[in-house]
Amino acid sequence: MLTRRNPLVILLCLELMLNAANLALIAFSRMWGGADGQIFALIVMVVAACEVVVGLGLIVSIFRRNLPIDVDQLSELNG
């Protein structure tokens, strides 16, 4: 994720990392027999869904303004 400059690829990398965290949480929950890991996995899924909504909104605004796609060159979207 740190070497990529395309915002869509960065979002995909973040989704993969969150899915790996979900898999680990569910595996540990199943191993120890509790439901805590599954509850945390649901919370991570909610965070991932929010991240996708915000990220895709930013990508749409970048493409509507015809800004450069390189993440390092984006400075117009600063508050």
mmJSON file of the N, C-alpha and C atoms, coordinates in Angstrom:
{"data_MODEL":{"atom_site":{
"group_PDB":["ATOM","ATOM","ATOM","ATOM","ATOM","ATOM","ATOM","ATOM","ATOM","ATOM","ATOM","ATOM","ATOM","ATOM","ATOM","ATOM","ATOM","ATOM","ATOM","ATOM","ATOM","ATOM","ATOM","ATOM","ATOM","ATOM","ATOM","ATOM","ATOM","ATOM","ATOM","ATOM","ATOM","ATOM","ATOM","ATOM","ATOM","ATOM","ATOM","ATOM","ATOM","ATOM","ATOM","ATOM","ATOM","ATOM","ATOM","ATOM","ATOM","ATOM","ATOM","ATOM","ATOM","ATOM","ATOM","ATOM","ATOM","ATOM","ATOM","ATOM","ATOM","ATOM","ATOM","ATOM","ATOM","ATOM","ATOM","ATOM","ATOM","ATOM","ATOM","ATOM","ATOM","ATOM","ATOM","ATOM","ATOM","ATOM","ATOM","ATOM","ATOM","ATOM","ATOM","ATOM","ATOM","ATOM","ATOM","ATOM","ATOM","ATOM","ATOM","ATOM","ATOM","ATOM","ATOM","ATOM","ATOM","ATOM","ATOM","ATOM","ATOM","ATOM","ATOM","ATOM","ATOM","ATOM","ATOM","ATOM","ATOM","ATOM","ATOM","ATOM","ATOM","ATOM","ATOM","ATOM","ATOM","ATOM","ATOM","ATOM","ATOM","ATOM","ATOM","ATOM","ATOM","ATOM","ATOM","ATOM","ATOM","ATOM","ATOM","ATOM","ATOM","ATOM","ATOM","ATOM","ATOM","ATOM","ATOM","ATOM","ATOM","ATOM","ATOM","ATOM","ATOM","ATOM","ATOM","ATOM","ATOM","ATOM","ATOM","ATOM","ATOM","ATOM","ATOM","ATOM","ATOM","ATOM","ATOM","ATOM","ATOM","ATOM","ATOM","ATOM","ATOM","ATOM","ATOM","ATOM","ATOM","ATOM","ATOM","ATOM","ATOM","ATOM","ATOM","ATOM","ATOM","ATOM","ATOM","ATOM","ATOM","ATOM","ATOM","ATOM","ATOM","ATOM","ATOM","ATOM","ATOM","ATOM","ATOM","ATOM","ATOM","ATOM","ATOM","ATOM","ATOM","ATOM","ATOM","ATOM","ATOM","ATOM","ATOM","ATOM","ATOM","ATOM","ATOM","ATOM","ATOM","ATOM","ATOM","ATOM","ATOM","ATOM","ATOM","ATOM","ATOM","ATOM","ATOM","ATOM","ATOM","ATOM","ATOM","ATOM","ATOM","ATOM","ATOM","ATOM","ATOM","ATOM","ATOM","ATOM","ATOM","ATOM","ATOM","ATOM","ATOM"],
"id":[1,2,3,4,5,6,7,8,9,10,11,12,13,14,15,16,17,18,19,20,21,22,23,24,25,26,27,28,29,30,31,32,33,34,35,36,37,38,39,40,41,42,43,44,45,46,47,48,49,50,51,52,53,54,55,56,57,58,59,60,61,62,63,64,65,66,67,68,69,70,71,72,73,74,75,76,77,78,79,80,81,82,83,84,85,86,87,88,89,90,91,92,93,94,95,96,97,98,99,100,101,102,103,104,105,106,107,108,109,110,111,112,113,114,115,116,117,118,119,120,121,122,123,124,125,126,127,128,129,130,131,132,133,134,135,136,137,138,139,140,141,142,143,144,145,146,147,148,149,150,151,152,153,154,155,156,157,158,159,160,161,162,163,164,165,166,167,168,169,170,171,172,173,174,175,176,177,178,179,180,181,182,183,184,185,186,187,188,189,190,191,192,193,194,195,196,197,198,199,200,201,202,203,204,205,206,207,208,209,210,211,212,213,214,215,216,217,218,219,220,221,222,223,224,225,226,227,228,229,230,231,232,233,234,235,236,237],
"type_symbol":["N","C","C","N","C","C","N","C","C","N","C","C","N","C","C","N","C","C","N","C","C","N","C","C","N","C","C","N","C","C","N","C","C","N","C","C","N","C","C","N","C","C","N","C","C","N","C","C","N","C","C","N","C","C","N","C","C","N","C","C","N","C","C","N","C","C","N","C","C","N","C","C","N","C","C","N","C","C","N","C","C","N","C","C","N","C","C","N","C","C","N","C","C","N","C","C","N","C","C","N","C","C","N","C","C","N","C","C","N","C","C","N","C","C","N","C","C","N","C","C","N","C","C","N","C","C","N","C","C","N","C","C","N","C","C","N","C","C","N","C","C","N","C","C","N","C","C","N","C","C","N","C","C","N","C","C","N","C","C","N","C","C","N","C","C","N","C","C","N","C","C","N","C","C","N","C","C","N","C","C","N","C","C","N","C","C","N","C","C","N","C","C","N","C","C","N","C","C","N","C","C","N","C","C","N","C","C","N","C","C","N","C","C","N","C","C","N","C","C","N","C","C","N","C","C","N","C","C","N","C","C","N","C","C","N","C","C"],
"label_atom_id":["N","CA","C","N","CA","C","N","CA","C","N","CA","C","N","CA","C","N","CA","C","N","CA","C","N","CA","C","N","CA","C","N","CA","C","N","CA","C","N","CA","C","N","CA","C","N","CA","C","N","CA","C","N","CA","C","N","CA","C","N","CA","C","N","CA","C","N","CA","C","N","CA","C","N","CA","C","N","CA","C","N","CA","C","N","CA","C","N","CA","C","N","CA","C","N","CA","C","N","CA","C","N","CA","C","N","CA","C","N","CA","C","N","CA","C","N","CA","C","N","CA","C","N","CA","C","N","CA","C","N","CA","C","N","CA","C","N","CA","C","N","CA","C","N","CA","C","N","CA","C","N","CA","C","N","CA","C","N","CA","C","N","CA","C","N","CA","C","N","CA","C","N","CA","C","N","CA","C","N","CA","C","N","CA","C","N","CA","C","N","CA","C","N","CA","C","N","CA","C","N","CA","C","N","CA","C","N","CA","C","N","CA","C","N","CA","C","N","CA","C","N","CA","C","N","CA","C","N","CA","C","N","CA","C","N","CA","C","N","CA","C","N","CA","C","N","CA","C","N","CA","C","N","CA","C","N","CA","C","N","CA","C","N","CA","C","N","CA","C","N","CA","C","N","CA","C"],
"label_alt_id":[null,null,null,null,null,null,null,null,null,null,null,null,null,null,null,null,null,null,null,null,null,null,null,null,null,null,null,null,null,null,null,null,null,null,null,null,null,null,null,null,null,null,null,null,null,null,null,null,null,null,null,null,null,null,null,null,null,null,null,null,null,null,null,null,null,null,null,null,null,null,null,null,null,null,null,null,null,null,null,null,null,null,null,null,null,null,null,null,null,null,null,null,null,null,null,null,null,null,null,null,null,null,null,null,null,null,null,null,null,null,null,null,null,null,null,null,null,null,null,null,null,null,null,null,null,null,null,null,null,null,null,null,null,null,null,null,null,null,null,null,null,null,null,null,null,null,null,null,null,null,null,null,null,null,null,null,null,null,null,null,null,null,null,null,null,null,null,null,null,null,null,null,null,null,null,null,null,null,null,null,null,null,null,null,null,null,null,null,null,null,null,null,null,null,null,null,null,null,null,null,null,null,null,null,null,null,null,null,null,null,null,null,null,null,null,null,null,null,null,null,null,null,null,null,null,null,null,null,null,null,null,null,null,null,null,null,null],
"label_comp_id":["MET","MET","MET","LEU","LEU","LEU","THR","THR","THR","ARG","ARG","ARG","ARG","ARG","ARG","ASN","ASN","ASN","PRO","PRO","PRO","LEU","LEU","LEU","VAL","VAL","VAL","ILE","ILE","ILE","LEU","LEU","LEU","LEU","LEU","LEU","CYS","CYS","CYS","LEU","LEU","LEU","GLU","GLU","GLU","LEU","LEU","LEU","MET","MET","MET","LEU","LEU","LEU","ASN","ASN","ASN","ALA","ALA","ALA","ALA","ALA","ALA","ASN","ASN","ASN","LEU","LEU","LEU","ALA","ALA","ALA","LEU","LEU","LEU","ILE","ILE","ILE","ALA","ALA","ALA","PHE","PHE","PHE","SER","SER","SER","ARG","ARG","ARG","MET","MET","MET","TRP","TRP","TRP","GLY","GLY","GLY","GLY","GLY","GLY","ALA","ALA","ALA","ASP","ASP","ASP","GLY","GLY","GLY","GLN","GLN","GLN","ILE","ILE","ILE","PHE","PHE","PHE","ALA","ALA","ALA","LEU","LEU","LEU","ILE","ILE","ILE","VAL","VAL","VAL","MET","MET","MET","VAL","VAL","VAL","VAL","VAL","VAL","ALA","ALA","ALA","ALA","ALA","ALA","CYS","CYS","CYS","GLU","GLU","GLU","VAL","VAL","VAL","VAL","VAL","VAL","VAL","VAL","VAL","GLY","GLY","GLY","LEU","LEU","LEU","GLY","GLY","GLY","LEU","LEU","LEU","ILE","ILE","ILE","VAL","VAL","VAL","SER","SER","SER","ILE","ILE","ILE","PHE","PHE","PHE","ARG","ARG","ARG","ARG","ARG","ARG","ASN","ASN","ASN","LEU","LEU","LEU","PRO","PRO","PRO","ILE","ILE","ILE","ASP","ASP","ASP","VAL","VAL","VAL","ASP","ASP","ASP","GLN","GLN","GLN","LEU","LEU","LEU","SER","SER","SER","GLU","GLU","GLU","LEU","LEU","LEU","ASN","ASN","ASN","GLY","GLY","GLY"],
"label_asym_id":["A","A","A","A","A","A","A","A","A","A","A","A","A","A","A","A","A","A","A","A","A","A","A","A","A","A","A","A","A","A","A","A","A","A","A","A","A","A","A","A","A","A","A","A","A","A","A","A","A","A","A","A","A","A","A","A","A","A","A","A","A","A","A","A","A","A","A","A","A","A","A","A","A","A","A","A","A","A","A","A","A","A","A","A","A","A","A","A","A","A","A","A","A","A","A","A","A","A","A","A","A","A","A","A","A","A","A","A","A","A","A","A","A","A","A","A","A","A","A","A","A","A","A","A","A","A","A","A","A","A","A","A","A","A","A","A","A","A","A","A","A","A","A","A","A","A","A","A","A","A","A","A","A","A","A","A","A","A","A","A","A","A","A","A","A","A","A","A","A","A","A","A","A","A","A","A","A","A","A","A","A","A","A","A","A","A","A","A","A","A","A","A","A","A","A","A","A","A","A","A","A","A","A","A","A","A","A","A","A","A","A","A","A","A","A","A","A","A","A","A","A","A","A","A","A","A","A","A","A","A","A","A","A","A","A","A","A"],
"label_entity_id":["1","1","1","1","1","1","1","1","1","1","1","1","1","1","1","1","1","1","1","1","1","1","1","1","1","1","1","1","1","1","1","1","1","1","1","1","1","1","1","1","1","1","1","1","1","1","1","1","1","1","1","1","1","1","1","1","1","1","1","1","1","1","1","1","1","1","1","1","1","1","1","1","1","1","1","1","1","1","1","1","1","1","1","1","1","1","1","1","1","1","1","1","1","1","1","1","1","1","1","1","1","1","1","1","1","1","1","1","1","1","1","1","1","1","1","1","1","1","1","1","1","1","1","1","1","1","1","1","1","1","1","1","1","1","1","1","1","1","1","1","1","1","1","1","1","1","1","1","1","1","1","1","1","1","1","1","1","1","1","1","1","1","1","1","1","1","1","1","1","1","1","1","1","1","1","1","1","1","1","1","1","1","1","1","1","1","1","1","1","1","1","1","1","1","1","1","1","1","1","1","1","1","1","1","1","1","1","1","1","1","1","1","1","1","1","1","1","1","1","1","1","1","1","1","1","1","1","1","1","1","1","1","1","1","1","1","1"],
"label_seq_id":[1,1,1,2,2,2,3,3,3,4,4,4,5,5,5,6,6,6,7,7,7,8,8,8,9,9,9,10,10,10,11,11,11,12,12,12,13,13,13,14,14,14,15,15,15,16,16,16,17,17,17,18,18,18,19,19,19,20,20,20,21,21,21,22,22,22,23,23,23,24,24,24,25,25,25,26,26,26,27,27,27,28,28,28,29,29,29,30,30,30,31,31,31,32,32,32,33,33,33,34,34,34,35,35,35,36,36,36,37,37,37,38,38,38,39,39,39,40,40,40,41,41,41,42,42,42,43,43,43,44,44,44,45,45,45,46,46,46,47,47,47,48,48,48,49,49,49,50,50,50,51,51,51,52,52,52,53,53,53,54,54,54,55,55,55,56,56,56,57,57,57,58,58,58,59,59,59,60,60,60,61,61,61,62,62,62,63,63,63,64,64,64,65,65,65,66,66,66,67,67,67,68,68,68,69,69,69,70,70,70,71,71,71,72,72,72,73,73,73,74,74,74,75,75,75,76,76,76,77,77,77,78,78,78,79,79,79],
"pdbx_PDB_ins_code":[null,null,null,null,null,null,null,null,null,null,null,null,null,null,null,null,null,null,null,null,null,null,null,null,null,null,null,null,null,null,null,null,null,null,null,null,null,null,null,null,null,null,null,null,null,null,null,null,null,null,null,null,null,null,null,null,null,null,null,null,null,null,null,null,null,null,null,null,null,null,null,null,null,null,null,null,null,null,null,null,null,null,null,null,null,null,null,null,null,null,null,null,null,null,null,null,null,null,null,null,null,null,null,null,null,null,null,null,null,null,null,null,null,null,null,null,null,null,null,null,null,null,null,null,null,null,null,null,null,null,null,null,null,null,null,null,null,null,null,null,null,null,null,null,null,null,null,null,null,null,null,null,null,null,null,null,null,null,null,null,null,null,null,null,null,null,null,null,null,null,null,null,null,null,null,null,null,null,null,null,null,null,null,null,null,null,null,null,null,null,null,null,null,null,null,null,null,null,null,null,null,null,null,null,null,null,null,null,null,null,null,null,null,null,null,null,null,null,null,null,null,null,null,null,null,null,null,null,null,null,null,null,null,null,null,null,null],
"Cartn_x":[0.811,0.0,0.863,2.002,2.814,3.512,3.717,4.416,3.465,2.188,1.208,0.813,0.495,0.109,-1.314,-1.957,-3.313,-4.277,-5.236,-6.122,-6.993,-7.369,-8.178,-7.394,-6.135,-5.296,-5.056,-4.928,-4.751,-5.99,-7.178,-8.413,-8.499,-8.101,-8.116,-7.146,-5.984,-5.015,-5.559,-6.223,-6.823,-7.909,-8.704,-9.742,-9.132,-8.047,-7.375,-6.845,-6.295,-5.785,-6.92,-8.042,-9.173,-9.763,-9.788,-10.266,-9.335,-8.048,-7.109,-7.312,-7.587,-7.865,-9.146,-10.158,-11.406,-11.164,-10.389,-10.099,-9.374,-8.417,-7.698,-8.615,-9.473,-10.394,-11.351,-11.881,-12.824,-12.112,-10.891,-10.144,-9.838,-9.399,-9.122,-10.403,-11.485,-12.762,-13.209,-13.03,-13.416,-12.491,-11.212,-10.269,-10.558,-10.881,-11.107,-12.567,-13.473,-14.855,-15.724,-15.258,-16.056,-16.62,-17.522,-18.139,-17.55,-16.579,-16.019,-15.338,-14.597,-13.903,-14.857,-15.991,-16.975,-17.648,-17.853,-18.425,-17.446,-16.17,-15.162,-15.048,-15.214,-15.176,-16.327,-17.502,-18.622,-18.335,-17.696,-17.336,-16.325,-15.364,-14.381,-15.062,-16.074,-16.818,-17.549,-18.094,-18.762,-17.751,-16.592,-15.538,-15.087,-14.969,-14.565,-15.602,-16.882,-17.934,-17.896,-17.676,-17.57,-16.354,-15.271,-14.041,-14.238,-14.968,-15.228,-16.097,-17.113,-17.998,-17.228,-16.428,-15.667,-14.608,-13.919,-12.876,-13.415,-14.518,-15.092,-15.646,-16.166,-16.602,-15.444,-14.296,-13.105,-12.632,-12.657,-12.203,-13.118,-14.428,-15.371,-15.121,-14.874,-14.602,-13.281,-12.309,-11.034,-11.25,-12.016,-12.231,-13.143,-14.083,-14.948,-14.189,-13.202,-12.418,-11.233,-11.048,-9.926,-8.577,-8.46,-7.208,-6.282,-4.991,-4.081,-4.431,-4.237,-4.613,-3.552,-2.341,-1.259,-1.573,-1.495,-1.867,-0.918,0.338,1.301,1.054,0.426,0.202,-1.117,-1.941,-3.231,-3.053,-3.349,-3.298,-4.546,-5.411,-6.609,-7.713,-7.704,-8.759,-8.471,-7.446,-7.161,-8.233,-8.734,-9.816,-9.744],
"Cartn_y":[-1.184,0.0,1.259,1.221,2.43,2.806,1.858,2.155,2.468,2.307,2.558,4.023,4.53,5.929,6.093,5.024,5.092,4.937,5.836,5.747,4.495,4.0,2.787,1.58,1.497,0.382,0.472,1.679,1.855,1.359,1.691,1.202,-0.322,-0.919,-2.377,-3.007,-2.394,-2.915,-2.821,-1.726,-1.586,-2.627,-2.906,-3.925,-5.304,-5.605,-6.892,-7.006,-5.912,-5.947,-6.122,-5.461,-5.612,-7.019,-7.611,-8.986,-9.966,-9.718,-10.577,-10.462,-9.263,-9.079,-9.805,-9.742,-10.47,-11.966,-12.481,-13.914,-14.336,-13.523,-13.836,-13.754,-12.754,-12.622,-13.804,-14.217,-15.34,-16.643,-16.806,-18.028,-18.125,-17.023,-17.044,-17.228,-16.64,-16.807,-18.262,-18.902,-20.308,-21.202,-20.839,-21.645,-21.57,-20.382,-20.214,-20.435,-20.558,-20.888,-19.722,-18.519,-17.357,-16.653,-15.745,-14.999,-13.592,-13.26,-11.907,-11.583,-12.542,-12.312,-12.084,-12.768,-12.583,-11.218,-10.751,-9.412,-8.35,-8.517,-7.584,-7.644,-8.835,-8.964,-8.2,-8.236,-7.447,-5.955,-5.524,-4.11,-3.723,-4.609,-4.332,-4.259,-5.083,-5.019,-3.69,-3.173,-1.868,-0.767,-0.837,0.149,0.063,-1.145,-1.321,-0.74,-0.929,-0.373,1.157,1.746,3.207,3.721,2.993,3.39,3.366,2.377,2.289,3.454,3.799,4.903,6.218,6.493,7.743,7.746,6.623,6.542,6.687,6.021,6.152,7.553,8.181,9.575,10.496,10.276,11.078,10.818,9.561,9.232,9.861,9.842,10.481,11.979,12.617,14.059,14.371,13.486,13.682,13.624,12.653,12.513,13.61,14.118,15.199,16.506,16.739,17.975,17.859,16.688,16.436,16.694,16.275,16.415,15.254,15.392,14.274,13.067,11.881,10.66,10.268,10.749,10.426,10.993,10.152,10.552,11.621,11.566,12.546,13.94,14.04,15.335,15.982,15.286,15.859,16.839,18.098,19.093,19.959,19.847,20.685,20.227,18.98,18.497,18.757,19.528,19.877,20.832,20.558,21.296,22.741],
"Cartn_z":[0.0,0.0,0.0,0.662,0.778,-0.526,-1.419,-2.662,-3.802,-3.608,-4.672,-4.684,-5.863,-5.998,-6.518,-6.955,-7.458,-6.276,-6.101,-4.939,-4.938,-6.093,-6.15,-5.67,-6.039,-5.596,-4.093,-3.573,-2.132,-1.387,-1.901,-1.275,-1.314,-2.431,-2.526,-1.541,-1.362,-0.392,1.033,1.346,2.678,2.911,1.885,2.016,2.256,1.568,1.785,3.208,3.734,5.106,6.114,5.884,6.791,6.715,5.524,5.39,6.108,6.061,6.778,8.285,8.756,10.184,10.579,9.718,9.987,10.066,9.156,9.146,10.416,10.848,12.081,13.299,13.348,14.477,14.566,13.43,13.436,13.756,13.278,13.581,15.08,15.678,17.115,17.924,17.446,18.138,18.106,16.974,16.864,17.698,17.755,18.51,20.013,20.526,21.956,22.349,21.386,21.68,22.11,21.979,22.368,21.139,21.385,20.284,20.152,20.987,20.961,19.644,19.107,17.839,16.691,16.71,15.645,15.754,16.959,17.139,16.647,16.986,16.493,14.97,14.383,12.928,12.283,12.905,12.381,12.459,13.542,13.673,12.592,12.32,11.267,9.906,9.675,8.411,8.262,9.361,9.315,9.009,9.632,9.363,7.905,7.375,5.975,5.029,5.347,4.494,4.515,5.688,5.783,5.029,5.117,4.423,2.913,2.415,0.977,0.521,1.304,0.925,0.859,1.869,1.887,0.791,0.628,-0.396,-1.802,-2.1,-3.436,-3.67,-2.621,-2.753,-3.098,-2.46,-2.786,-4.204,-4.63,-5.986,-7.022,-6.775,-7.706,-7.77,-6.634,-6.657,-7.354,-7.239,-7.947,-9.456,-9.91,-11.351,-11.901,-11.109,-11.586,-11.763,-10.924,-11.01,-11.964,-12.577,-13.487,-12.823,-11.578,-10.842,-11.196,-10.914,-11.178,-10.311,-10.863,-10.166,-9.14,-9.279,-8.355,-6.972,-5.952,-4.597,-4.054,-4.43,-3.922,-4.489,-5.652,-6.285,-5.877,-5.128,-4.733,-3.587,-3.874,-2.808,-2.806,-3.809,-3.889,-2.939,-2.505,-1.647,-0.168,0.122,1.52,2.023,3.251,3.88,3.669],
"occupancy":[1.0,1.0,1.0,1.0,1.0,1.0,1.0,1.0,1.0,1.0,1.0,1.0,1.0,1.0,1.0,1.0,1.0,1.0,1.0,1.0,1.0,1.0,1.0,1.0,1.0,1.0,1.0,1.0,1.0,1.0,1.0,1.0,1.0,1.0,1.0,1.0,1.0,1.0,1.0,1.0,1.0,1.0,1.0,1.0,1.0,1.0,1.0,1.0,1.0,1.0,1.0,1.0,1.0,1.0,1.0,1.0,1.0,1.0,1.0,1.0,1.0,1.0,1.0,1.0,1.0,1.0,1.0,1.0,1.0,1.0,1.0,1.0,1.0,1.0,1.0,1.0,1.0,1.0,1.0,1.0,1.0,1.0,1.0,1.0,1.0,1.0,1.0,1.0,1.0,1.0,1.0,1.0,1.0,1.0,1.0,1.0,1.0,1.0,1.0,1.0,1.0,1.0,1.0,1.0,1.0,1.0,1.0,1.0,1.0,1.0,1.0,1.0,1.0,1.0,1.0,1.0,1.0,1.0,1.0,1.0,1.0,1.0,1.0,1.0,1.0,1.0,1.0,1.0,1.0,1.0,1.0,1.0,1.0,1.0,1.0,1.0,1.0,1.0,1.0,1.0,1.0,1.0,1.0,1.0,1.0,1.0,1.0,1.0,1.0,1.0,1.0,1.0,1.0,1.0,1.0,1.0,1.0,1.0,1.0,1.0,1.0,1.0,1.0,1.0,1.0,1.0,1.0,1.0,1.0,1.0,1.0,1.0,1.0,1.0,1.0,1.0,1.0,1.0,1.0,1.0,1.0,1.0,1.0,1.0,1.0,1.0,1.0,1.0,1.0,1.0,1.0,1.0,1.0,1.0,1.0,1.0,1.0,1.0,1.0,1.0,1.0,1.0,1.0,1.0,1.0,1.0,1.0,1.0,1.0,1.0,1.0,1.0,1.0,1.0,1.0,1.0,1.0,1.0,1.0,1.0,1.0,1.0,1.0,1.0,1.0,1.0,1.0,1.0,1.0,1.0,1.0,1.0,1.0,1.0,1.0,1.0,1.0],
"B_iso_or_equiv":[0.0,0.0,0.0,0.0,0.0,0.0,0.0,0.0,0.0,0.0,0.0,0.0,0.0,0.0,0.0,0.0,0.0,0.0,0.0,0.0,0.0,0.0,0.0,0.0,0.0,0.0,0.0,0.0,0.0,0.0,0.0,0.0,0.0,0.0,0.0,0.0,0.0,0.0,0.0,0.0,0.0,0.0,0.0,0.0,0.0,0.0,0.0,0.0,0.0,0.0,0.0,0.0,0.0,0.0,0.0,0.0,0.0,0.0,0.0,0.0,0.0,0.0,0.0,0.0,0.0,0.0,0.0,0.0,0.0,0.0,0.0,0.0,0.0,0.0,0.0,0.0,0.0,0.0,0.0,0.0,0.0,0.0,0.0,0.0,0.0,0.0,0.0,0.0,0.0,0.0,0.0,0.0,0.0,0.0,0.0,0.0,0.0,0.0,0.0,0.0,0.0,0.0,0.0,0.0,0.0,0.0,0.0,0.0,0.0,0.0,0.0,0.0,0.0,0.0,0.0,0.0,0.0,0.0,0.0,0.0,0.0,0.0,0.0,0.0,0.0,0.0,0.0,0.0,0.0,0.0,0.0,0.0,0.0,0.0,0.0,0.0,0.0,0.0,0.0,0.0,0.0,0.0,0.0,0.0,0.0,0.0,0.0,0.0,0.0,0.0,0.0,0.0,0.0,0.0,0.0,0.0,0.0,0.0,0.0,0.0,0.0,0.0,0.0,0.0,0.0,0.0,0.0,0.0,0.0,0.0,0.0,0.0,0.0,0.0,0.0,0.0,0.0,0.0,0.0,0.0,0.0,0.0,0.0,0.0,0.0,0.0,0.0,0.0,0.0,0.0,0.0,0.0,0.0,0.0,0.0,0.0,0.0,0.0,0.0,0.0,0.0,0.0,0.0,0.0,0.0,0.0,0.0,0.0,0.0,0.0,0.0,0.0,0.0,0.0,0.0,0.0,0.0,0.0,0.0,0.0,0.0,0.0,0.0,0.0,0.0,0.0,0.0,0.0,0.0,0.0,0.0,0.0,0.0,0.0,0.0,0.0,0.0],
"pdbx_formal_charge":[null,null,null,null,null,null,null,null,null,null,null,null,null,null,null,null,null,null,null,null,null,null,null,null,null,null,null,null,null,null,null,null,null,null,null,null,null,null,null,null,null,null,null,null,null,null,null,null,null,null,null,null,null,null,null,null,null,null,null,null,null,null,null,null,null,null,null,null,null,null,null,null,null,null,null,null,null,null,null,null,null,null,null,null,null,null,null,null,null,null,null,null,null,null,null,null,null,null,null,null,null,null,null,null,null,null,null,null,null,null,null,null,null,null,null,null,null,null,null,null,null,null,null,null,null,null,null,null,null,null,null,null,null,null,null,null,null,null,null,null,null,null,null,null,null,null,null,null,null,null,null,null,null,null,null,null,null,null,null,null,null,null,null,null,null,null,null,null,null,null,null,null,null,null,null,null,null,null,null,null,null,null,null,null,null,null,null,null,null,null,null,null,null,null,null,null,null,null,null,null,null,null,null,null,null,null,null,null,null,null,null,null,null,null,null,null,null,null,null,null,null,null,null,null,null,null,null,null,null,null,null,null,null,null,null,null,null],
"auth_seq_id":[1,1,1,2,2,2,3,3,3,4,4,4,5,5,5,6,6,6,7,7,7,8,8,8,9,9,9,10,10,10,11,11,11,12,12,12,13,13,13,14,14,14,15,15,15,16,16,16,17,17,17,18,18,18,19,19,19,20,20,20,21,21,21,22,22,22,23,23,23,24,24,24,25,25,25,26,26,26,27,27,27,28,28,28,29,29,29,30,30,30,31,31,31,32,32,32,33,33,33,34,34,34,35,35,35,36,36,36,37,37,37,38,38,38,39,39,39,40,40,40,41,41,41,42,42,42,43,43,43,44,44,44,45,45,45,46,46,46,47,47,47,48,48,48,49,49,49,50,50,50,51,51,51,52,52,52,53,53,53,54,54,54,55,55,55,56,56,56,57,57,57,58,58,58,59,59,59,60,60,60,61,61,61,62,62,62,63,63,63,64,64,64,65,65,65,66,66,66,67,67,67,68,68,68,69,69,69,70,70,70,71,71,71,72,72,72,73,73,73,74,74,74,75,75,75,76,76,76,77,77,77,78,78,78,79,79,79],
"auth_comp_id":["MET","MET","MET","LEU","LEU","LEU","THR","THR","THR","ARG","ARG","ARG","ARG","ARG","ARG","ASN","ASN","ASN","PRO","PRO","PRO","LEU","LEU","LEU","VAL","VAL","VAL","ILE","ILE","ILE","LEU","LEU","LEU","LEU","LEU","LEU","CYS","CYS","CYS","LEU","LEU","LEU","GLU","GLU","GLU","LEU","LEU","LEU","MET","MET","MET","LEU","LEU","LEU","ASN","ASN","ASN","ALA","ALA","ALA","ALA","ALA","ALA","ASN","ASN","ASN","LEU","LEU","LEU","ALA","ALA","ALA","LEU","LEU","LEU","ILE","ILE","ILE","ALA","ALA","ALA","PHE","PHE","PHE","SER","SER","SER","ARG","ARG","ARG","MET","MET","MET","TRP","TRP","TRP","GLY","GLY","GLY","GLY","GLY","GLY","ALA","ALA","ALA","ASP","ASP","ASP","GLY","GLY","GLY","GLN","GLN","GLN","ILE","ILE","ILE","PHE","PHE","PHE","ALA","ALA","ALA","LEU","LEU","LEU","ILE","ILE","ILE","VAL","VAL","VAL","MET","MET","MET","VAL","VAL","VAL","VAL","VAL","VAL","ALA","ALA","ALA","ALA","ALA","ALA","CYS","CYS","CYS","GLU","GLU","GLU","VAL","VAL","VAL","VAL","VAL","VAL","VAL","VAL","VAL","GLY","GLY","GLY","LEU","LEU","LEU","GLY","GLY","GLY","LEU","LEU","LEU","ILE","ILE","ILE","VAL","VAL","VAL","SER","SER","SER","ILE","ILE","ILE","PHE","PHE","PHE","ARG","ARG","ARG","ARG","ARG","ARG","ASN","ASN","ASN","LEU","LEU","LEU","PRO","PRO","PRO","ILE","ILE","ILE","ASP","ASP","ASP","VAL","VAL","VAL","ASP","ASP","ASP","GLN","GLN","GLN","LEU","LEU","LEU","SER","SER","SER","GLU","GLU","GLU","LEU","LEU","LEU","ASN","ASN","ASN","GLY","GLY","GLY"],
"auth_asym_id":["A","A","A","A","A","A","A","A","A","A","A","A","A","A","A","A","A","A","A","A","A","A","A","A","A","A","A","A","A","A","A","A","A","A","A","A","A","A","A","A","A","A","A","A","A","A","A","A","A","A","A","A","A","A","A","A","A","A","A","A","A","A","A","A","A","A","A","A","A","A","A","A","A","A","A","A","A","A","A","A","A","A","A","A","A","A","A","A","A","A","A","A","A","A","A","A","A","A","A","A","A","A","A","A","A","A","A","A","A","A","A","A","A","A","A","A","A","A","A","A","A","A","A","A","A","A","A","A","A","A","A","A","A","A","A","A","A","A","A","A","A","A","A","A","A","A","A","A","A","A","A","A","A","A","A","A","A","A","A","A","A","A","A","A","A","A","A","A","A","A","A","A","A","A","A","A","A","A","A","A","A","A","A","A","A","A","A","A","A","A","A","A","A","A","A","A","A","A","A","A","A","A","A","A","A","A","A","A","A","A","A","A","A","A","A","A","A","A","A","A","A","A","A","A","A","A","A","A","A","A","A","A","A","A","A","A","A"],
"auth_atom_id":["N","CA","C","N","CA","C","N","CA","C","N","CA","C","N","CA","C","N","CA","C","N","CA","C","N","CA","C","N","CA","C","N","CA","C","N","CA","C","N","CA","C","N","CA","C","N","CA","C","N","CA","C","N","CA","C","N","CA","C","N","CA","C","N","CA","C","N","CA","C","N","CA","C","N","CA","C","N","CA","C","N","CA","C","N","CA","C","N","CA","C","N","CA","C","N","CA","C","N","CA","C","N","CA","C","N","CA","C","N","CA","C","N","CA","C","N","CA","C","N","CA","C","N","CA","C","N","CA","C","N","CA","C","N","CA","C","N","CA","C","N","CA","C","N","CA","C","N","CA","C","N","CA","C","N","CA","C","N","CA","C","N","CA","C","N","CA","C","N","CA","C","N","CA","C","N","CA","C","N","CA","C","N","CA","C","N","CA","C","N","CA","C","N","CA","C","N","CA","C","N","CA","C","N","CA","C","N","CA","C","N","CA","C","N","CA","C","N","CA","C","N","CA","C","N","CA","C","N","CA","C","N","CA","C","N","CA","C","N","CA","C","N","CA","C","N","CA","C","N","CA","C","N","CA","C","N","CA","C","N","CA","C","N","CA","C","N","CA","C","N","CA","C","N","CA","C"],
"pdbx_PDB_model_num":[1,1,1,1,1,1,1,1,1,1,1,1,1,1,1,1,1,1,1,1,1,1,1,1,1,1,1,1,1,1,1,1,1,1,1,1,1,1,1,1,1,1,1,1,1,1,1,1,1,1,1,1,1,1,1,1,1,1,1,1,1,1,1,1,1,1,1,1,1,1,1,1,1,1,1,1,1,1,1,1,1,1,1,1,1,1,1,1,1,1,1,1,1,1,1,1,1,1,1,1,1,1,1,1,1,1,1,1,1,1,1,1,1,1,1,1,1,1,1,1,1,1,1,1,1,1,1,1,1,1,1,1,1,1,1,1,1,1,1,1,1,1,1,1,1,1,1,1,1,1,1,1,1,1,1,1,1,1,1,1,1,1,1,1,1,1,1,1,1,1,1,1,1,1,1,1,1,1,1,1,1,1,1,1,1,1,1,1,1,1,1,1,1,1,1,1,1,1,1,1,1,1,1,1,1,1,1,1,1,1,1,1,1,1,1,1,1,1,1,1,1,1,1,1,1,1,1,1,1,1,1,1,1,1,1,1,1]
}}}
